[in-house]
Amino acid sequence: MKTIGVIPSRYGSTRFPGKSLAPICGKPLVRWVAEACLRAKTLDEVVVATDDERIAAAVEGTGARAVMTPSDLPSGTDRVAVAARPEDGDVVVNIQGDEPLIDPALVDRVADALRDDREARFQMSTACAPVRSAEDLAAPSVVKVVTAADGGALYFSRHAIPFKRDGEPDLASGLWRRHVGIYGYRGAFLKRLVATPPCALELAEKLEQLRALWLGGRIAVVETDELGIGVDRPEDVAAVEAVMRARGL
């Protein structure tokens, strides 16, 4: 079994074109992400899947390997599959390319949810964190997840799930959790996933992980308090830099 970490890093972005190259405390965003992933203990290789030679050049010397992928791929998952080219038994971890403060320990936990699952009960893995405010619970941009007794995902939704029939949700109970966008895949299932067109559930919610559940795949969900800080718009750069300076980075 080989464990491959892949960072999809496309130049085009609706809100922030070229954000992978945006300087964060003097270093390109994608380089911060790659260097964080290289500190993960489970990854045999870190790959940056990109469509731009400038992004490939930005990670030179880090120890990560840049792989050129077509610009017109339909999703980041497709870019990950093309770049990783996994064997069926491999584990592939899809790491967001816009989170310079990604926790290497979280990468390890998502990978280990599949690596340690010797009976292959789960075909994918991801993460969740507590919902801490009524605003986040109501926000469609904050994806919610509910899980089974064994930690497998039952459903993901932009709606506030589970629905509290009587009274207000008790967020301190831990019942309401938000999805954290990092994914692990078994190689065989990743290939099956990208070969399958989007299903009606995915199209309705605009959530790709619903395709995996629709196919009958099981997704292990690890819990974390680490939400990460993403760079989605130009104005996010200053906020991230402030956190980095506070941490002495």
C-alpha positions as MATLAB code, in Angstrom:
seq = 'MKTIGVIPSRYGSTRFPGKSLAPICGKPLVRWVAEACLRAKTLDEVVVATDDERIAAAVEGTGARAVMTPSDLPSGTDRVAVAARPEDGDVVVNIQGDEPLIDPALVDRVADALRDDREARFQMSTACAPVRSAEDLAAPSVVKVVTAADGGALYFSRHAIPFKRDGEPDLASGLWRRHVGIYGYRGAFLKRLVATPPCALELAEKLEQLRALWLGGRIAVVETDELGIGVDRPEDVAAVEAVMRARGL';
ca = [
       0.000    0.000    0.000;
       1.231    3.460   -0.951;
      -0.192    6.634    0.594;
      -0.185    9.645   -1.711;
      -1.089   13.185   -0.715;
      -2.364   15.281   -3.623;
      -2.897   19.042   -3.600;
      -5.075   20.143   -6.539;
      -3.889   23.626   -7.510;
      -5.566   25.124  -10.565;
      -4.590   28.623  -11.704;
      -8.124   29.719  -12.513;
     -10.408   30.744   -9.642;
     -13.697   32.618   -9.869;
     -13.111   34.714   -6.756;
      -9.310   34.855   -6.788;
      -7.536   33.972  -10.063;
      -3.994   32.781   -9.477;
      -4.482   32.472   -5.728;
      -2.124   29.488   -5.544;
       0.693   31.939   -6.289;
      -0.521   34.661   -3.922;
       2.305   35.637   -1.540;
       1.539   34.765    2.086;
       4.189   36.180    4.420;
       6.549   36.250    1.454;
       5.914   32.704    0.212;
       3.425   31.433   -2.425;
       0.261   29.951   -0.951;
       0.765   26.575   -2.641;
       4.255   26.281   -1.189;
       2.901   26.705    2.365;
       0.401   23.903    1.732;
       3.007   21.586    0.214;
       5.472   22.125    3.067;
       2.756   21.420    5.649;
       1.792   18.182    3.907;
       5.433   17.094    3.784;
       5.400   17.140    7.614;
       2.645   14.500    7.664;
       4.007   11.134    8.793;
       1.768    8.859    6.705;
       2.394   10.226    3.211;
       4.864    8.391    1.007;
       4.654   11.166   -1.557;
       3.208   14.682   -1.868;
       2.003   15.686   -5.334;
       0.839   19.109   -6.510;
      -1.646   18.612   -9.351;
      -1.683   21.761  -11.433;
      -2.417   23.176  -14.865;
       0.143   25.981  -14.725;
       3.936   25.889  -15.006;
       4.255   28.835  -12.590;
       2.555   26.827   -9.854;
       4.803   23.861  -10.607;
       7.838   26.134  -10.308;
       6.586   27.503   -6.972;
       6.944   24.101   -5.275;
      10.368   23.260   -6.655;
      12.816   22.378   -3.900;
      10.154   21.532   -1.316;
      10.247   17.767   -1.837;
       6.777   17.752   -3.382;
       6.379   16.625   -6.992;
       4.413   18.775   -9.440;
       2.291   16.965  -12.036;
       0.794   18.842  -14.980;
      -2.905   18.100  -15.525;
      -5.407   19.389  -18.116;
      -7.103   22.725  -17.398;
     -10.550   21.480  -18.386;
     -10.986   18.709  -15.827;
     -14.464   18.900  -14.259;
     -13.390   18.873  -10.604;
     -10.525   18.828   -8.146;
     -11.210   15.137   -7.545;
     -10.640   14.415  -11.226;
      -7.378   16.372  -11.024;
      -6.330   14.293   -8.008;
      -7.105   11.025   -9.788;
      -5.180   12.039  -12.913;
      -2.138   13.143  -10.921;
      -2.043   10.246   -8.440;
      -2.703    7.399  -10.891;
      -3.162    5.088   -7.889;
      -3.078    1.340   -7.718;
      -6.294   -0.194   -6.378;
      -4.787   -0.779   -2.933;
      -3.264    2.684   -2.533;
      -4.651    5.433   -0.305;
      -4.939    8.906   -1.813;
      -5.496   12.005    0.330;
      -7.002   15.048   -1.380;
      -5.768   18.174    0.436;
      -7.248   21.608   -0.242;
      -4.751   23.833   -2.032;
      -5.937   27.019   -0.336;
      -5.262   26.162    3.327;
      -1.711   27.213    4.217;
      -2.196   26.204    7.859;
      -3.439   22.668    7.197;
      -2.567   20.497   10.193;
      -0.266   17.603    9.180;
      -1.747   15.552   12.022;
      -5.200   15.856   10.456;
      -3.803   14.631    7.145;
      -2.408   11.621    9.021;
      -5.711   10.884   10.755;
      -7.676   10.990    7.493;
      -5.120    8.688    5.855;
      -5.037    6.322    8.838;
      -8.835    5.970    8.808;
      -8.302    3.909    5.644;
      -4.795    2.548    6.274;
      -5.866    1.025    9.605;
      -9.168   -0.292    8.235;
      -7.871   -3.728    7.337;
     -11.363   -5.084    6.646;
     -11.978   -2.263    4.130;
     -15.276   -1.282    5.695;
     -14.762    2.245    4.380;
     -13.880    3.360    0.870;
     -13.332    7.028    1.732;
     -12.514    9.186    4.740;
     -12.982   12.825    5.681;
     -13.239   15.053    8.745;
     -15.751   17.067   10.745;
     -15.737   19.659   13.525;
     -18.437   20.893   15.920;
     -20.917   23.507   14.725;
     -20.437   26.316   17.222;
     -23.015   28.928   16.223;
     -26.610   29.161   15.040;
     -25.357   31.230   12.102;
     -23.079   28.418   10.906;
     -25.849   25.868   11.374;
     -28.137   27.895    9.110;
     -25.505   28.874    6.529;
     -25.669   26.897    3.242;
     -21.928   27.523    2.816;
     -21.254   25.433    5.950;
     -21.825   21.793    5.030;
     -23.223   19.616    7.791;
     -22.702   15.871    8.273;
     -24.439   13.202   10.331;
     -22.806    9.871   11.130;
     -23.628    6.320   12.145;
     -22.526    4.570   15.337;
     -19.287    3.412   13.696;
     -18.364    6.919   12.539;
     -19.430    6.423    8.932;
     -21.206    9.278    7.178;
     -24.957    8.910    6.731;
     -25.489   12.147    4.808;
     -23.995   15.550    4.040;
     -26.156   18.613    3.488;
     -26.091   22.378    3.220;
     -29.298   22.263    5.249;
     -29.255   22.182    9.062;
     -29.229   18.443    9.772;
     -30.321   16.737   11.919;
     -33.553   18.714   12.126;
     -34.564   19.525   15.705;
     -38.304   19.023   15.830;
     -38.857   20.446   19.322;
     -37.024   23.509   20.588;
     -33.715   24.970   19.491;
     -30.659   22.820   18.656;
     -28.327   22.305   21.618;
     -25.010   22.929   19.882;
     -23.094   22.039   23.061;
     -24.343   18.458   22.690;
     -21.985   17.828   19.781;
     -24.803   16.410   17.661;
     -24.391   19.090   14.994;
     -21.135   18.884   13.078;
     -19.697   20.647   10.076;
     -17.764   18.993    7.299;
     -14.049   19.777    6.951;
     -12.951   19.534    3.318;
     -10.202   16.934    3.238;
     -10.737   13.496    1.684;
      -9.075   10.115    1.678;
      -9.867    7.531   -1.007;
      -8.953    3.950   -1.667;
      -7.392    3.874   -5.121;
      -9.993    1.539   -6.589;
     -12.890    3.646   -5.309;
     -11.358    6.919   -6.495;
     -11.189    5.524  -10.018;
     -14.796    4.364   -9.780;
     -15.907    7.734   -8.424;
     -14.439    9.838  -11.229;
     -15.752    7.393  -13.849;
     -19.339    7.912  -12.615;
     -21.402   10.941  -13.686;
     -22.850   13.191  -10.951;
     -26.022   11.832   -9.379;
     -29.226   13.779   -8.643;
     -28.327   14.236   -4.963;
     -24.960   15.727   -5.850;
     -26.502   18.053   -8.421;
     -29.141   19.223   -5.942;
     -26.758   19.992   -3.066;
     -23.629   20.663   -5.158;
     -21.709   18.218   -2.926;
     -19.501   15.672   -4.679;
     -19.269   13.380   -1.647;
     -22.945   12.518   -2.118;
     -21.965   10.685   -5.314;
     -19.822    8.390   -3.179;
     -22.706    7.618   -0.810;
     -25.078    7.147   -3.765;
     -22.654    4.580   -5.194;
     -22.812    2.675   -1.909;
     -19.406    3.781   -0.688;
     -18.860    4.310    3.010;
     -17.034    7.395    4.272;
     -15.240    7.314    7.639;
     -15.485   10.671    9.430;
     -12.753   11.650   11.894;
     -13.440   14.399   14.416;
     -11.267   17.462   14.858;
     -11.408   20.941   16.377;
      -9.154   22.272   13.600;
     -11.216   24.108   10.980;
      -8.255   25.527    9.109;
      -8.126   28.935    7.469;
      -8.774   29.056    3.753;
      -7.763   31.702    1.244;
     -10.810   32.134   -0.967;
     -10.651   35.856   -1.793;
      -7.874   38.476   -1.911;
      -9.041   39.978    1.376;
      -8.443   36.621    3.137;
      -4.672   37.009    2.729;
      -4.344   39.626    5.475;
      -6.333   37.503    7.931;
      -4.178   34.443    7.286;
      -0.970   36.458    7.595;
      -2.155   37.821   10.956;
      -2.670   34.272   12.269;
       0.731   33.201   10.956;
       2.486   36.100   12.635;
       0.684   35.324   15.896;
       2.023   31.767   15.629;
       5.524   32.979   14.868;
       5.565   31.586   11.315;
];
